[in-house]
Amino acid sequence: MGAVTALLHGDRDPSIAGMVLDSPFSNLRTLCDELAADHSKVPKFLVGAAMSFVKKTIQKKAGFDLNKLTPITHVKECFIPALFATGEHDNFIKPHHTDELYKAYAGDKNIIKFEGDHNSSRPDFFNNSAVIFFINTLQVHLLLTEETKMSAEEKKVFHNQMLRRRESQNKPNENRKEGEPASAQNHIRI
């Protein structure tokens, strides 16, 4: 349900940089009806009655309306870059849910369909695509520090310089005025 949670929140929080949405449902009520029809012999009217009971109980105890679990109504206002994914043989949350969400989504979007069902291991190409999506979306090249760009030898030198800097900052300095931090007198340029 993480993908659905992200979709329900994404239209309200533009600070989210990107979302990978694996097998989200478009509407909880539709999903429940499909699951009941596919995995039980319970008549539709009884499923409706059971859902009404569950809805009222949750409304009473948690103050939450199950009928509002409709990501399809949120995606039209969501502009966060998104990577949708679904297993082509998912019989728990059928692929049409992801397709509907993808088609209605307002922001930059891509979709990946892969062999498998809801609980299948995700193929490497999907995992790699998710990594590439986040590298591009988060602009990782801008987040890299000088230390992460260094070779192993350069990291050792940098680390030793930082240790010497800390040691020099923590040493008492006779020229320091009272209340002045040790680092105010000890500027080491790296």
Secondary structure, 3 states (H helix, E strand, C coil): CHHHHHHHHHCCCCCCCCEEEECCCCCHHHHHHHHHHHHCCCCHHHHHHHHHHHHHHHHHHHCCCHHHCCHHHCHHHCCCCEEEEEECCCCCCCHHHHHHHHHHCCCCEEEEEECCCCCCCCCHHHHHHHHHHHHHHCCHHHHCCCCCCCCHHHHHHHHHHHHHHHHHHHCCCCCCCCCCCHHHCCCCCC
